[in-house]
Amino acid sequence: MEINAERLAQTIGTRVKNERKKHEWTLDQLAEHAGVSRRMLINVEQGTANPSVSILLKLSDALGLGLPALVEPPEARHSNVTRAGEGAVLWNGENGGRGILVAGTQAPEVLELWDWNLAPGERHESEAHAAGTRELLHLLKGSITVVVDGESHELKAGDAMSFDGDTIHSYSNIHKTTATFSLCVFEPGVGHTHKTENSNDE
């Protein structure tokens, strides 16, 4: 089974809190850097929130980590295996769809590998990611509509596409069967901006 939602929330909360303290930031300072509310940050650190992928990305970028590091803290080894069914469910659709982060690399060049299921009638809209972010999508089953910066693309099983992730984009399933796709997200230079800011403050 996938990582227990409560355990995942606790893992993320502990990681955010520990990294915030490493930066010697107050709750208000991290909230400002990440562009999230102080209340949301408190809930995340306490493991009581179910933050959206967008909020997790803002926090991970602000901390210079990348999203995969929030889900699974880095370990001193050259490989990491995620067994079938052990991915982190970071998005749940209203009709049963899910976005599961199954693998990722550490900052600064962050790669994320996702398994997505979109049930009939579901839509996931993503805010623009950090500058330079690119996404690769391979549709394994069903049909979906991908909209990137207002341009719509209809994909059928077997189709693939690449696109800029640093603009508003969305995935939707208007059909009667569940769609399944793999998604790879590349976010370059994670943490570079904040490290530069910190060095200027010293």
N, C-alpha and C positions, 0 to 999 in steps of 0.2 A: 504493500500500500504506500501511497505518497506520504511524505513527511507530515506528521500530525500538525494541524493548523496552529494549535496552541503552542506546541514546541517550536514551530517555525517563528511565531511571533516573539517568543522569548529569546530565541537565538538572534534575531534581527535587533531586538531591543538592547540586548547586552552588547552586541557589536557596535551599535550606534553610540551608546553611552561610553564605552571604552575608547572609541576613536575620538569622540568629542573631548574627553579628558586629556588624551594625548596631544590634541591641538591646544589644550588649555583654554577652551571656549566655554562660555556659559551657555545655558539653554537659549537665551535670547540671541547670543552671537551666532550659534549654529542655525537657529530659526531664520535669522536675517540672511546668512550666507546661502541657505538652501531655498529661501522663499516659501517657507511653510509657517503655519501658525505655531506659537509656543505651546498651545494646548495639544495640538496634534503631535508635536515632538515629545512632549511629556508622555502621552499615551503610547507612542511607539517605544520609547525607552522602557516603559513599564510593562511592555508586552501585552497591553490591553487593546491595542488598535489593530484594525485590519486595513492598513494603508494601501492605496492604489499603487499600481506600477509606476505611475507618474511621480508620486511622492517619494517612493523608494529610490527612483532615479535621481531626484533632486538631492536627497540626503547623501546618496553614495557619491555623486559628483562633487558635492560640497566638501565631503570628507576626503576626496581624492582616492576613493577605493574602487569604484566600479560596482555595478549591481551584484555580480556573482560573489564578491567578498562579503556582502551583507548576509547572504544566505548560507554560505559555508566559509568560515574563517580560513585563511591560508595556512597550509601545513608545509613542513620542510620535506617535500618529496617532489619527484619529477613527474609523477603521474597521479591521476585521481579518477577513480571509476565510480560512476553513478549507476547502480543496478536498476534494472527494469522496475518501474513503479516507485522509485525513490526520489524522483525529481521534486522540486519545490513548486507547489501550486501558488502562483502569484496573481492569477486572475480567474475569477469565477463568473461565468455568464448566467443570466437570469433563467436560461432554459437548459442549463447543464453543461455548457461548454467550459473549457478550461485552457489557461495559458500556463505551461509548466516549464520552468527553467531547469534544463537537464544537465547543462555543463557550462563552464565559463573559465576565463583566464583572469589573472590579476592585473591591476594597473601597472604601467600607464596605458598599454595597448590592450584594451579590453575587448574580448570576444564573448558573445553570449549565444548559446544554442538553445532554442526553444522548441517544444512540441505544442502545437495548438489544435484545439478542437472547437469549431464554431457550430453550435446547434442551429437548426432552422430559426430564422428570425433574429439571430444575434448579431451585434455589431460592436466592435471595439475601436474606439478612437484614441489616438495617441497624440500627445502634444509634441512639438518639435523637440528633438533631442539636442545634445550639444553639437556645436559646429563640427562638420566633418564626419558625422555619423552616417554609416551606410548600412543598408539591410539587404539580405538575400532571402528570397522566399521560394519554396518549392511545394507546390500543391500536390498532395499525395492522393487525396480522395475528395470527390464532390466538386462544387463550384463556389467561387467567392468573387466579390468585387473589392478591388483594392483602389483606394483614392489617395493620390499623392499630390498635395498642393493644388487641389481642385480638379486634377485630371484623373478620370476613371478608367480602370483596366479590369476587364472580365477575364477570369482565369478558370480553366477546367483542369481536371486531374491530369498530372504530368507536366503542366505548364510551370515555368519558373520566371522570376523577374528580380532585378536589382533596382534599388532606388535610394534616393537621399532620405535619411532618417532625421535630418535636421530641419524638416518642415512638417507641418501638420499632415497626418496620414491616418487612414482607417482601413479596417478589414470588415466586411459584412457578408452574411449568408442569407440571401433572400429565397433560397430554394428549400425543398422539402426534406432533404437528407443532410446529415451532419458532414461538414467539411473538415478535413485534416490536413495540416501543413506543417512543414519544418521551417523555422525562421532563424537566421543567423544575423546578429547585430554586431557591427564593429564600431567601437567608440574610441578614437585615438586621443592620446595625450591627457587621459583622466588624471586630475590632481595637479596638472602643471600650473594652471592659473592660480590656484590657491596657495601652492608652494611659493610661487613668485610673490604673491601678496604678503605672505608671512615673512619672507626674507626682507622685504622692503620695510616691514614694520620694526625690524630688529635694529 
